[in-house]
């Protein structure tokens, strides 16, 4: 399953770091963060609950940028 989320990120470098953090989160098959559109596209692994996985993605992204917000 793929979903797109609105995300707040301050710079392109942070967006790249957040993309890597999301990709390394359990339950995420793939993730892309687009700094220009402020969107994150996430492909979830089979059998995962997107809302639970996104809570973990948010925690990982906040390690990169503490004030990050992902709207889901």
ROZARO-779724 format. One record per residue: residue number from 1; chain; residue in one letter; z, x, y of N, C-alpha, C, O, CB in turn. Coordinates in steps of 0.05 Angstrom, whole numbers, plus 32768, in hexadecimal, padded with zeros to 4 digits. Each point is the difference from the previous one (the first is absolute). Glycine has a CB too. Example, Ala and Ser with C-alpha at 12.3 -4.5 7.8 and 13.67 -1.06 7.14 Angstrom:
BEGIN
i:1&ch:A&aa:a&nzz:809C&nxx:8108&nyy:7F8E&cazz:8000&caxx:7FEE&cayy:8018&czz:8000&cxx:8012&cyy:8018&ozz:800D&oxx:8015&oyy:8000&cbzz:800C&cbxx:7FC5&cbyy:7FE9
i:2&ch:A&aa:s&nzz:7FD9&nxx:801F&nyy:802C&cazz:8001&caxx:8010&cayy:8018&czz:800E&cxx:7FF1&cyy:8016&ozz:8004&oxx:800A&oyy:8016&cbzz:7FD1&cbxx:800E&cbyy:7FDD
This chain:
BEGIN
i:1&ch:A&aa:x&nzz:8000&nxx:8011&nyy:7FE9&cazz:8000&caxx:7FEF&cayy:8017&czz:8000&cxx:8012&cyy:8019&ozz:800E&oxx:8014&oyy:8001&cbzz:800A&cbxx:7FC7&cbyy:7FE6
i:2&ch:A&aa:x&nzz:7FD8&nxx:801D&nyy:802D&cazz:7FFF&caxx:800F&cayy:8019&czz:8009&cxx:7FEE&cyy:8016&ozz:7FFA&oxx:7FE8&oyy:8001&cbzz:7FE0&cbxx:8034&cbyy:7FEE
i:3&ch:A&aa:x&nzz:8035&nxx:7FF0&nyy:8024&cazz:8009&caxx:7FF1&cayy:8018&czz:7FFD&cxx:8012&cyy:8018&ozz:8002&oxx:8019&oyy:7FFE&cbzz:801E&cbxx:7FCB&cbyy:7FE6
i:4&ch:A&aa:x&nzz:7FDD&nxx:8010&nyy:8033&cazz:7FFF&caxx:800E&cayy:801A&czz:8018&cxx:7FF8&cyy:8011&ozz:8006&oxx:7FE9&oyy:8002&cbzz:7FC7&cbxx:801A&cbyy:7FFC
i:5&ch:A&aa:x&nzz:803F&nxx:8011&nyy:800E&cazz:8018&caxx:7FFB&cayy:8011&czz:7FFC&cxx:800D&cyy:801B&ozz:7FF2&oxx:8014&oyy:8003&cbzz:802B&cbxx:7FEB&cbyy:7FD5
i:6&ch:A&aa:x&nzz:7FEF&nxx:7FF4&nyy:803C&cazz:8000&caxx:800B&cayy:801B&czz:8016&cxx:8015&cyy:8001&ozz:8016&oxx:7FFB&oyy:7FF5&cbzz:7FD8&cbxx:7FDA&cbyy:8020
i:7&ch:A&aa:x&nzz:800D&nxx:8042&nyy:7FF8&cazz:8013&caxx:8015&cayy:8000&czz:8002&cxx:800C&cyy:801C&ozz:7FEC&oxx:8001&oyy:800E&cbzz:800B&cbxx:8009&cbyy:7FC1
i:8&ch:A&aa:x&nzz:8021&nxx:7FFF&nyy:8038&cazz:8003&caxx:800E&cayy:801A&czz:8003&cxx:801E&cyy:7FF9&ozz:8013&oxx:8008&oyy:7FF2&cbzz:8003&cbxx:7FCF&cbyy:8024
i:9&ch:A&aa:x&nzz:7FD8&nxx:8039&nyy:7FF6&cazz:8001&caxx:801D&cayy:7FFC&czz:7FF7&cxx:800D&cyy:801A&ozz:7FED&oxx:7FF6&oyy:800D&cbzz:800A&cbxx:8006&cbyy:7FC1
i:10&ch:A&aa:x&nzz:8016&nxx:8019&nyy:8039&cazz:7FFC&caxx:800C&cayy:801B&czz:7FE9&cxx:8015&cyy:8002&ozz:7FF5&oxx:8003&oyy:8015&cbzz:803A&cbxx:7FF5&cbyy:7FF2
i:11&ch:A&aa:x&nzz:7FCB&nxx:8015&nyy:7FE3&cazz:7FEA&caxx:8014&cayy:8001&czz:7FF1&cxx:8002&cyy:7FE6&ozz:8009&oxx:7FF6&oyy:7FEB&cbzz:8013&cbxx:8024&cbyy:8036
i:12&ch:A&aa:x&nzz:7FCD&nxx:7FF2&nyy:7FE0&cazz:7FEF&caxx:8002&cayy:7FE8&czz:800D&cxx:8011&cyy:7FEB&ozz:7FFD&oxx:7FFB&oyy:7FE8&cbzz:7FDA&cbxx:8000&cbyy:8035
i:13&ch:A&aa:x&nzz:8037&nxx:801A&nyy:7FEB&cazz:800D&caxx:8011&cayy:7FEC&czz:8015&cxx:7FF1&cyy:7FF1&ozz:8003&oxx:8002&oyy:7FE8&cbzz:7FF4&cbxx:8026&cbyy:8035
i:14&ch:A&aa:x&nzz:8019&nxx:7FC8&nyy:7FF2&cazz:8014&caxx:7FEF&cayy:7FF3&czz:7FF3&cxx:7FEC&cyy:7FED&ozz:800B&oxx:7FFB&oyy:7FEA&cbzz:8013&cbxx:800A&cbyy:803F
i:15&ch:A&aa:x&nzz:7FCC&nxx:7FF1&nyy:7FDF&cazz:7FF1&caxx:7FED&cayy:7FEE&czz:7FF9&cxx:800D&cyy:7FE6&ozz:8002&oxx:7FF4&oyy:7FEB&cbzz:7FEC&cbxx:7FF4&cbyy:803E
i:16&ch:A&aa:x&nzz:8008&nxx:8031&nyy:7FD8&cazz:7FF9&caxx:800F&cayy:7FE8&czz:8019&cxx:8005&cyy:7FEF&ozz:7FFE&oxx:7FFD&oyy:7FE7&cbzz:7FDB&cbxx:8018&cbyy:8031
i:17&ch:A&aa:x&nzz:803D&nxx:7FF2&nyy:7FF4&cazz:8018&caxx:8005&cayy:7FF1&czz:800B&cxx:7FE7&cyy:7FF3&ozz:800A&oxx:8000&oyy:7FEA&cbzz:8001&cbxx:8026&cbyy:8035
i:18&ch:A&aa:x&nzz:7FF3&nxx:7FC4&nyy:7FF0&cazz:8009&caxx:7FE6&cayy:7FF6&czz:7FEE&cxx:7FF7&cyy:7FE9&ozz:800A&oxx:7FF4&oyy:7FED&cbzz:8008&cbxx:8000&cbyy:8040
i:19&ch:A&aa:x&nzz:7FD5&nxx:8011&nyy:7FD4&cazz:7FED&caxx:7FF9&cayy:7FEB&czz:8008&cxx:800F&cyy:7FE6&ozz:8001&oxx:7FF4&oyy:7FEB&cbzz:7FDA&cbxx:8005&cbyy:8037
i:20&ch:A&aa:x&nzz:802B&nxx:8021&nyy:7FE1&cazz:8009&caxx:800F&cayy:7FE8&czz:801B&cxx:7FF6&cyy:7FF5&ozz:8003&oxx:7FFE&oyy:7FE8&cbzz:7FE5&cbxx:802A&cbyy:802B
i:21&ch:A&aa:x&nzz:802A&nxx:7FD1&nyy:7FFF&cazz:801A&caxx:7FF5&cayy:7FF8&czz:7FFC&cxx:7FE6&cyy:7FF0&ozz:800D&oxx:7FFC&oyy:7FEC&cbzz:8009&cbxx:8019&cbyy:803C
i:22&ch:A&aa:x&nzz:7FD8&nxx:7FDA&nyy:7FE2&cazz:7FFA&caxx:7FE7&cayy:7FF2&czz:7FF4&cxx:8005&cyy:7FE5&ozz:8007&oxx:7FF3&oyy:7FEC&cbzz:7FF3&cbxx:7FF6&cbyy:8040
i:23&ch:A&aa:x&nzz:7FF3&nxx:8029&nyy:7FD3&cazz:7FF2&caxx:8006&cayy:7FE6&czz:8014&cxx:800B&cyy:7FEB&ozz:7FFC&oxx:7FFB&oyy:7FE8&cbzz:7FDA&cbxx:800F&cbyy:8032
i:24&ch:A&aa:x&nzz:803F&nxx:8003&nyy:7FEF&cazz:8014&caxx:800C&cayy:7FEE&czz:8016&cxx:7FED&cyy:7FF8&ozz:8012&oxx:8007&oyy:7FF1&cbzz:7FE4&cbxx:8024&cbyy:8023
i:25&ch:A&aa:x&nzz:8008&nxx:7FBC&nyy:7FF6&cazz:8014&caxx:7FEC&cayy:7FFA&czz:7FFA&cxx:7FF2&cyy:7FE5&ozz:7FE9&oxx:7FF9&oyy:7FFB&cbzz:801F&cbxx:8000&cbyy:8037
i:26&ch:A&aa:x&nzz:800C&nxx:8004&nyy:7FBE&cazz:7FFD&caxx:7FF2&cayy:7FE6&czz:7FF5&cxx:7FE4&cyy:8004&ozz:800A&oxx:7FF1&oyy:8011&cbzz:801B&cbxx:802A&cbyy:7FDA
i:27&ch:A&aa:x&nzz:7FC7&nxx:7FDE&nyy:8006&cazz:7FF4&caxx:7FE5&cayy:8002&czz:7FE7&cxx:7FFF&cyy:8011&ozz:7FF3&oxx:7FEB&oyy:8002&cbzz:803A&cbxx:8003&cbyy:7FF8
i:28&ch:A&aa:x&nzz:7FCD&nxx:8028&nyy:8014&cazz:7FE8&caxx:8001&cayy:8011&czz:7FEA&cxx:8010&cyy:7FF1&ozz:8004&oxx:8017&oyy:7FF9&cbzz:8018&cbxx:7FE7&cbyy:8032
i:29&ch:A&aa:x&nzz:7FCD&nxx:7FF5&nyy:7FD1&cazz:7FEA&caxx:800D&cayy:7FF3&czz:7FF0&cxx:8010&cyy:8015&ozz:7FF6&oxx:8016&oyy:7FF9&cbzz:8007&cbxx:7FC5&cbyy:7FE4
i:30&ch:A&aa:x&nzz:8001&nxx:801B&nyy:803B&cazz:7FF1&caxx:800E&cayy:8016&czz:8009&cxx:7FF4&cyy:801A&ozz:8008&oxx:7FE8&oyy:8002&cbzz:7FD0&cbxx:8022&cbyy:7FE0
i:31&ch:A&aa:x&nzz:8026&nxx:8006&nyy:8033&cazz:8007&caxx:7FF6&cayy:801B&czz:7FEE&cxx:800F&cyy:8014&ozz:7FFA&oxx:8018&oyy:7FFD&cbzz:8036&cbxx:7FDE&cbyy:7FF5
i:32&ch:A&aa:x&nzz:7FC9&nxx:7FFC&nyy:8024&cazz:7FF1&caxx:800B&cayy:8016&czz:800C&cxx:7FF6&cyy:801A&ozz:8004&oxx:7FE8&oyy:8004&cbzz:7FD1&cbxx:801B&cbyy:7FE0
i:33&ch:A&aa:x&nzz:8032&nxx:8010&nyy:802E&cazz:800A&caxx:7FF9&cayy:801A&czz:7FEB&cxx:8007&cyy:8015&ozz:7FF6&oxx:8017&oyy:8001&cbzz:803A&cbxx:7FF1&cbyy:7FF0
i:34&ch:A&aa:x&nzz:7FC8&nxx:7FE4&nyy:801F&cazz:7FEC&caxx:8004&cayy:8015&czz:800E&cxx:8000&cyy:801B&ozz:8009&oxx:7FEB&oyy:8009&cbzz:7FD2&cbxx:8000&cbyy:7FDA
i:35&ch:A&aa:x&nzz:8026&nxx:802C&nyy:8029&cazz:800E&caxx:8002&cayy:801A&czz:7FF2&cxx:7FF0&cyy:8016&ozz:800D&oxx:7FF4&oyy:8011&cbzz:8003&cbxx:8039&cbyy:7FE1
i:36&ch:A&aa:x&nzz:7FD6&nxx:7FD2&nyy:800D&cazz:7FF1&caxx:7FF3&cayy:8016&czz:8004&cxx:7FE1&cyy:7FFF&ozz:8002&oxx:7FF4&oyy:8015&cbzz:7FDC&cbxx:8031&cbyy:7FE9
i:37&ch:A&aa:x&nzz:8024&nxx:7FD0&nyy:7FEB&cazz:8004&caxx:7FE2&cayy:7FFE&czz:801D&cxx:7FF9&cyy:7FFB&ozz:8007&oxx:7FE8&oyy:8001&cbzz:7FCB&cbxx:8014&cbyy:7FED
i:38&ch:A&aa:x&nzz:803F&nxx:8018&nyy:800E&cazz:801D&caxx:7FFB&cayy:7FFA&czz:8003&cxx:7FEE&cyy:7FE8&ozz:8010&oxx:7FED&oyy:8001&cbzz:7FFB&cbxx:8019&cbyy:8030
i:39&ch:A&aa:x&nzz:7FE7&nxx:8001&nyy:7FBA&cazz:8002&caxx:7FF0&cayy:7FE7&czz:8004&cxx:8013&cyy:7FE8&ozz:7FF6&oxx:8016&oyy:7FFF&cbzz:7FEC&cbxx:7FC6&cbyy:8015
i:40&ch:A&aa:x&nzz:802D&nxx:8019&nyy:7FD9&cazz:8004&caxx:800E&cayy:7FE7&czz:7FF5&cxx:7FEE&cyy:7FE9&ozz:8008&oxx:7FE9&oyy:7FFE&cbzz:8021&cbxx:802F&cbyy:8014
i:41&ch:A&aa:x&nzz:7FC5&nxx:7FF3&nyy:7FDE&cazz:7FF6&caxx:7FF2&cayy:7FE9&czz:800D&cxx:800C&cyy:7FE7&ozz:8000&oxx:8018&oyy:7FFC&cbzz:7FD4&cbxx:7FDE&cbyy:801B
i:42&ch:A&aa:x&nzz:8038&nxx:7FF8&nyy:7FD9&cazz:800F&caxx:8009&cayy:7FE9&czz:7FF4&cxx:7FF3&cyy:7FE7&ozz:7FFC&oxx:7FE7&oyy:7FFF&cbzz:802E&cbxx:8020&cbyy:801D
i:43&ch:A&aa:x&nzz:7FD1&nxx:8009&nyy:7FD0&cazz:7FF8&caxx:7FF5&cayy:7FE5&czz:8018&cxx:8004&cyy:7FEE&ozz:800A&oxx:8016&oyy:7FFC&cbzz:7FC4&cbxx:7FF4&cbyy:800B
i:44&ch:A&aa:x&nzz:803C&nxx:7FE0&nyy:7FEE&cazz:8018&caxx:8001&cayy:7FF0&czz:7FF9&cxx:8004&cyy:7FE2&ozz:7FEB&oxx:7FF7&oyy:7FF7&cbzz:802C&cbxx:7FEB&cbyy:802A
i:45&ch:A&aa:x&nzz:7FFA&nxx:802C&nyy:7FD1&cazz:7FFD&caxx:8004&cayy:7FE3&czz:8004&cxx:7FE6&cyy:7FF2&ozz:800D&oxx:7FEE&oyy:800A&cbzz:8003&cbxx:8042&cbyy:7FFA
i:46&ch:A&aa:x&nzz:7FE4&nxx:7FCD&nyy:7FE5&cazz:8002&caxx:7FE8&cayy:7FF0&czz:801D&cxx:7FF9&cyy:7FFA&ozz:8010&oxx:8012&oyy:7FF9&cbzz:7FC4&cbxx:7FF7&cbyy:7FF2
i:47&ch:A&aa:x&nzz:8034&nxx:7FDE&nyy:8017&cazz:801A&caxx:7FF7&cayy:7FF8&czz:8016&cxx:8006&cyy:8014&ozz:8018&oxx:7FFC&oyy:7FFA&cbzz:7FD9&cbxx:800A&cbyy:7FD9
i:48&ch:A&aa:x&nzz:8008&nxx:8002&nyy:8045&cazz:8014&caxx:8006&cayy:8015&czz:8003&cxx:7FE8&cyy:8013&ozz:7FED&oxx:7FF1&oyy:8003&cbzz:800A&cbxx:8040&cbyy:7FF9
i:49&ch:A&aa:x&nzz:8020&nxx:7FCD&nyy:8010&cazz:8005&caxx:7FEB&cayy:8014&czz:7FFB&cxx:800C&cyy:801C&ozz:8010&oxx:8011&oyy:8009&cbzz:8013&cbxx:7FD8&cbyy:7FD9
i:50&ch:A&aa:x&nzz:7FC8&nxx:800F&nyy:802C&cazz:7FF8&caxx:800C&cayy:8019&czz:8017&cxx:8002&cyy:8015&ozz:8003&oxx:8014&oyy:800D&cbzz:7FD0&cbxx:7FDB&cbyy:7FEA
i:51&ch:A&aa:x&nzz:803D&nxx:7FFC&nyy:800B&cazz:8015&caxx:8000&cayy:8015&czz:8015&cxx:8015&cyy:7FFA&ozz:800A&oxx:800D&oyy:8012&cbzz:7FED&cbxx:7FC2&cbyy:7FF6
i:52&ch:A&aa:x&nzz:8010&nxx:8034&nyy:7FDF&cazz:8014&caxx:8015&cayy:7FF8&czz:7FF4&cxx:801C&cyy:8004&ozz:800E&oxx:8012&oyy:800A&cbzz:8006&cbxx:7FCE&cbyy:7FD5
i:53&ch:A&aa:x&nzz:7FD3&nxx:8024&nyy:801A&cazz:7FF3&caxx:801A&cayy:8004&czz:7FFE&cxx:8006&cyy:801D&ozz:8005&oxx:8017&oyy:8008&cbzz:7FE1&cbxx:7FE3&cbyy:7FCD
i:54&ch:A&aa:x&nzz:8013&nxx:7FF3&nyy:803C&cazz:7FFD&caxx:8005&cayy:801D&czz:801B&cxx:8007&cyy:800D&ozz:8000&oxx:800F&oyy:8013&cbzz:7FDA&cbxx:7FD1&cbyy:7FED
i:55&ch:A&aa:x&nzz:803C&nxx:8016&nyy:7FF5&cazz:801A&caxx:8008&cayy:800B&czz:8004&cxx:801E&cyy:7FFB&ozz:800B&oxx:800E&oyy:8011&cbzz:8008&cbxx:7FC4&cbyy:7FE6
i:56&ch:A&aa:x&nzz:7FE4&nxx:8038&nyy:7FF2&cazz:8003&caxx:801C&cayy:7FFA&czz:7FEC&cxx:8011&cyy:8010&ozz:8006&oxx:8016&oyy:8009&cbzz:8009&cbxx:7FDE&cbyy:7FC9
i:57&ch:A&aa:x&nzz:7FD9&nxx:8001&nyy:8033&cazz:7FEC&caxx:800D&cayy:8011&czz:800B&cxx:8003&cyy:801C&ozz:7FFD&oxx:8016&oyy:800C&cbzz:7FDD&cbxx:7FD7&cbyy:7FD8
i:58&ch:A&aa:x&nzz:8033&nxx:7FFE&nyy:8026&cazz:800C&caxx:8002&cayy:801B&czz:8015&cxx:8016&cyy:8002&ozz:8001&oxx:800F&oyy:8013&cbzz:7FF6&cbxx:7FBF&cbyy:7FF3
i:59&ch:A&aa:x&nzz:801A&nxx:8033&nyy:7FE5&cazz:8014&caxx:8015&cayy:8000&czz:7FF3&cxx:801C&cyy:8000&ozz:8009&oxx:8012&oyy:800F&cbzz:8016&cbxx:7FD0&cbyy:7FD8
i:60&ch:A&aa:x&nzz:7FCC&nxx:8022&nyy:8009&cazz:7FF2&caxx:801A&cayy:7FFF&czz:7FF3&cxx:8006&cyy:801B&ozz:8001&oxx:8017&oyy:8009&cbzz:7FF7&cbxx:7FE3&cbyy:7FC6
i:61&ch:A&aa:x&nzz:7FFC&nxx:7FF2&nyy:803E&cazz:7FF3&caxx:8004&cayy:801A&czz:8014&cxx:8006&cyy:8016&ozz:7FFA&oxx:800F&oyy:8012&cbzz:7FE1&cbxx:7FD3&cbyy:7FDF
i:62&ch:A&aa:x&nzz:803D&nxx:8013&nyy:800D&cazz:8014&caxx:8005&cayy:8014&czz:800C&cxx:801C&cyy:7FFE&ozz:800C&oxx:800A&oyy:8013&cbzz:7FFF&cbxx:7FC6&cbyy:7FEC
i:63&ch:A&aa:x&nzz:7FF1&nxx:803D&nyy:7FEB&cazz:8007&caxx:801D&cayy:7FFE&czz:7FED&cxx:8011&cyy:8010&ozz:8008&oxx:8015&oyy:800A&cbzz:800B&cbxx:7FE3&cbyy:7FC8
i:64&ch:A&aa:x&nzz:7FD5&nxx:7FFE&nyy:8031&cazz:7FEC&caxx:800E&cayy:8011&czz:8004&cxx:7FF9&cyy:801D&ozz:8001&oxx:8011&oyy:8011&cbzz:7FDE&cbxx:7FEF&cbyy:7FC9
i:65&ch:A&aa:x&nzz:8023&nxx:7FE6&nyy:802C&cazz:8003&caxx:7FF6&cayy:801B&czz:8016&cxx:7FEA&cyy:8000&ozz:7FFA&oxx:7FEA&oyy:7FF8&cbzz:7FD5&cbxx:8021&cbyy:8013
i:66&ch:A&aa:x&nzz:8049&nxx:7FFC&nyy:7FFD&cazz:8017&caxx:7FEE&cayy:7FFE&czz:7FFC&cxx:7FE5&cyy:800D&ozz:800D&oxx:7FEC&oyy:7FF7&cbzz:800F&cbxx:803C&cbyy:8008
i:67&ch:A&aa:x&nzz:7FD3&nxx:7FD5&nyy:8015&cazz:7FFD&caxx:7FE7&cayy:800E&czz:7FE8&cxx:7FF0&cyy:7FF5&ozz:7FF7&oxx:7FED&oyy:800D&cbzz:801D&cbxx:8028&cbyy:801B
i:68&ch:A&aa:x&nzz:7FE1&nxx:7FF4&nyy:7FC2&cazz:7FE8&caxx:7FF2&cayy:7FF4&czz:8007&cxx:7FE4&cyy:7FF9&ozz:8016&oxx:7FF9&oyy:7FF7&cbzz:7FDA&cbxx:8033&cbyy:7FF7
i:69&ch:A&aa:x&nzz:7FFD&nxx:7FC2&nyy:8016&cazz:8002&caxx:7FE4&cayy:7FF7&czz:7FE7&cxx:7FF9&cyy:7FF0&ozz:7FE9&oxx:8007&oyy:8008&cbzz:8034&cbxx:7FED&cbyy:8021
i:70&ch:A&aa:x&nzz:7FE7&nxx:7FFE&nyy:7FC1&cazz:7FE9&caxx:7FF5&cayy:7FF1&czz:8005&cxx:7FE2&cyy:7FFE&ozz:8016&oxx:7FF7&oyy:7FF8&cbzz:7FE3&cbxx:8034&cbyy:7FED
i:71&ch:A&aa:x&nzz:7FF4&nxx:7FC5&nyy:8024&cazz:8003&caxx:7FE3&cayy:8001&czz:7FF3&cxx:7FF4&cyy:7FE8&ozz:7FE8&oxx:8000&oyy:7FFC&cbzz:8019&cbxx:8001&cbyy:8035
i:72&ch:A&aa:x&nzz:8010&nxx:7FF3&nyy:7FBE&cazz:7FF7&caxx:7FF3&cayy:7FE7&czz:800E&cxx:7FE6&cyy:7FFB&ozz:7FFB&oxx:7FF2&oyy:7FED&cbzz:7FFA&cbxx:803A&cbyy:8001
